[in-house]
Amino acid sequence: MSLPDLPDLPDGRGWVLLLALLLLWTLGAHNRITALKAAVLAAWQQVDSALQARGQALSVLLGAVTGPLATEAAALDAVTQAQAQVQAAADAVRRAPVAADAVVDLGKADAVLGAVLVRLLALVEQQPALLGDPTVAEALKTLRESPARLAFARQMFNEAGAAYNAATSQFPTRLLGGVLRFGRAGRL
């Protein structure tokens, strides 16, 4: 394969022009991917905020029900362990929001928490004395609102990640992927 003939410009200016265009394109591609990565980070911050609010409400609820639900220690421990896994996975995503593996791990940990949280909420709702406690009532309200808030934040995160992935997989930008360390964003 031979290189195309460049217009005859004095002193090899054709090659300089071609090199300048390539450099400007590379800079533009990098800036575009950086902006899309920033959008993923901004969307992650909304997910993280919702996860932290749910985690705080869950911590308050667990503190309030540990005594009255002492016979259900296995359910309480399962929720505590699942929340710890979500927190660890969220910490990993916080360090690298475009790391697909970390995002997948967070999704799995969150699914486990959702499953064990259903049992805890059912146990709490069977205790009228607990439902009358304002601390428990506020924590329950936050926990009931968190799925909708998380769903919206996840949707924004997934859309930002999809835009990022589309941009990094387009030719010729994908040629820069290895050099500029463009990762693949995961989906929640």
C-alpha positions as CSV (number, residue, x, y, z in Angstrom):
1,M,0.0,0.0,0.0
2,S,1.5,3.3,-1.0
3,L,0.8,6.7,0.5
4,P,-1.2,9.1,-1.5
5,D,0.6,11.9,-3.3
6,L,0.3,15.1,-1.4
7,P,0.0,18.4,-3.2
8,D,3.3,19.9,-4.1
9,L,4.0,22.4,-1.4
10,P,7.4,24.0,-0.9
11,D,9.6,22.5,1.8
12,G,7.4,19.4,2.6
13,R,4.6,21.5,4.0
14,G,2.1,18.8,2.8
15,W,3.4,16.4,5.3
16,V,3.4,19.0,8.0
17,L,-0.2,19.8,7.2
18,L,-1.2,16.2,7.3
19,L,0.6,15.7,10.6
20,A,-1.1,18.9,12.0
21,L,-4.6,17.6,10.9
22,L,-3.9,14.2,12.5
23,L,-2.8,15.9,15.8
24,L,-5.9,18.1,15.8
25,W,-8.2,15.1,15.2
26,T,-6.5,13.2,18.0
27,L,-6.9,16.1,20.4
28,G,-10.6,16.5,19.4
29,A,-11.3,12.8,19.8
30,H,-9.6,12.8,23.2
31,N,-11.6,15.9,24.3
32,R,-14.9,14.3,23.2
33,I,-14.2,11.0,25.1
34,T,-13.1,13.0,28.1
35,A,-16.4,15.0,28.1
36,L,-18.4,11.7,27.7
37,K,-16.4,10.2,30.6
38,A,-17.2,13.3,32.7
39,A,-20.9,12.7,31.9
40,V,-20.6,9.1,33.1
41,L,-19.0,10.4,36.3
42,A,-21.8,12.9,36.8
43,A,-24.4,10.2,36.3
44,W,-22.5,7.9,38.7
45,Q,-22.6,10.6,41.4
46,Q,-26.4,10.5,41.3
47,V,-26.4,6.7,41.6
48,D,-23.8,7.0,44.4
49,S,-25.9,9.6,46.2
50,A,-29.0,7.4,46.0
51,L,-27.0,4.4,47.3
52,Q,-25.6,6.4,50.2
53,A,-29.0,7.6,51.2
54,R,-30.4,4.1,51.1
55,G,-27.4,2.8,53.1
56,Q,-27.8,5.5,55.8
57,A,-31.6,4.7,56.1
58,L,-30.7,1.0,56.2
59,S,-28.2,1.6,58.9
60,V,-30.7,3.5,61.0
61,L,-33.3,0.9,60.5
62,L,-31.0,-2.0,61.5
63,G,-29.9,-0.1,64.6
64,A,-33.6,0.4,65.6
65,V,-34.7,-3.1,65.0
66,T,-31.8,-5.2,66.2
67,G,-33.3,-5.5,69.7
68,P,-36.9,-6.1,68.8
69,L,-36.0,-8.5,66.0
70,A,-33.3,-10.4,67.9
71,T,-34.8,-13.7,67.0
72,E,-34.3,-12.8,63.3
73,A,-30.6,-12.4,63.6
74,A,-30.0,-14.4,60.4
75,A,-32.1,-11.9,58.4
76,L,-30.4,-8.9,60.0
77,D,-27.0,-10.4,59.3
78,A,-27.9,-11.1,55.7
79,V,-28.9,-7.5,55.2
80,T,-25.8,-6.2,56.9
81,Q,-23.5,-8.4,54.8
82,A,-25.3,-7.5,51.6
83,Q,-25.1,-3.8,52.4
84,A,-21.3,-4.2,53.0
85,Q,-21.0,-5.9,49.6
86,V,-22.9,-3.0,47.9
87,Q,-20.7,-0.5,49.7
88,A,-17.5,-2.3,48.6
89,A,-18.7,-2.5,45.0
90,A,-19.7,1.1,45.1
91,D,-16.3,2.1,46.4
92,A,-14.7,0.2,43.4
93,V,-17.0,2.0,40.9
94,R,-16.3,5.4,42.7
95,R,-12.6,4.9,41.9
96,A,-13.3,4.0,38.2
97,P,-16.9,4.7,37.0
98,V,-16.0,3.5,33.5
99,A,-14.8,0.1,34.7
100,A,-17.3,-2.4,33.4
101,D,-16.3,-5.2,35.8
102,A,-16.8,-3.0,38.8
103,V,-20.2,-1.8,37.6
104,V,-21.3,-5.4,37.0
105,D,-20.2,-6.4,40.5
106,L,-22.2,-3.5,41.9
107,G,-25.3,-4.6,40.0
108,K,-25.0,-8.2,41.4
109,A,-24.4,-6.9,45.0
110,D,-27.4,-4.6,44.7
111,A,-29.6,-7.5,43.5
112,V,-28.6,-9.5,46.5
113,L,-29.4,-6.6,48.8
114,G,-32.8,-6.1,47.2
115,A,-33.6,-9.8,47.8
116,V,-32.7,-9.8,51.5
117,L,-34.1,-6.4,52.1
118,V,-37.6,-7.6,51.2
119,R,-37.5,-10.1,54.1
120,L,-36.4,-7.4,56.5
121,L,-39.1,-5.0,55.5
122,A,-41.7,-7.7,55.8
123,L,-40.4,-8.5,59.3
124,V,-40.5,-4.9,60.4
125,E,-44.0,-4.4,59.0
126,Q,-45.3,-7.2,61.2
127,Q,-44.2,-5.3,64.3
128,P,-46.8,-2.6,65.1
129,A,-44.5,-1.2,67.9
130,L,-41.7,-0.7,65.4
131,L,-43.9,1.0,62.9
132,G,-44.9,3.6,65.5
133,D,-41.3,4.6,66.1
134,P,-40.6,7.8,64.2
135,T,-37.0,6.8,63.5
136,V,-38.2,3.5,61.9
137,A,-41.0,5.2,60.0
138,E,-38.5,7.7,58.5
139,A,-36.1,5.0,57.6
140,L,-38.9,2.9,56.0
141,K,-40.1,5.9,54.0
142,T,-36.6,6.5,52.6
143,L,-36.2,2.8,51.8
144,R,-39.5,2.7,50.0
145,E,-38.6,5.8,47.9
146,S,-35.1,4.6,47.1
147,P,-36.0,2.1,44.3
148,A,-37.6,4.9,42.2
149,R,-34.7,7.2,42.8
150,L,-32.1,4.5,42.0
151,A,-34.0,3.5,38.9
152,F,-33.8,7.0,37.5
153,A,-30.2,7.4,38.5
154,R,-29.3,4.0,36.9
155,Q,-31.1,5.0,33.7
156,M,-29.0,8.2,33.5
157,F,-25.8,6.3,34.2
158,N,-26.6,3.6,31.6
159,E,-27.4,6.3,29.0
160,A,-24.2,8.1,29.7
161,G,-22.3,4.9,29.5
162,A,-23.9,3.9,26.2
163,A,-22.9,7.2,24.7
164,Y,-19.4,6.8,25.9
165,N,-19.2,3.2,24.6
166,A,-20.6,4.2,21.2
167,A,-18.0,7.0,20.9
168,T,-15.1,4.8,21.9
169,S,-16.1,2.0,19.5
170,Q,-16.4,4.2,16.4
171,F,-13.7,4.1,13.8
172,P,-11.2,5.8,13.9
173,T,-11.5,6.8,17.6
174,R,-11.2,3.1,18.7
175,L,-7.7,3.1,17.3
176,L,-6.8,5.5,20.1
177,G,-8.5,3.4,22.7
178,G,-5.4,1.5,23.8
179,V,-3.1,4.4,23.7
180,L,-5.4,6.8,25.6
181,R,-6.8,4.0,27.9
182,F,-10.5,4.3,27.0
183,G,-12.2,1.6,28.9
184,R,-15.7,0.1,28.4
185,A,-18.5,1.4,30.6
186,G,-20.7,-1.1,32.2
187,R,-24.5,-1.1,32.7
188,L,-26.3,-1.2,36.1
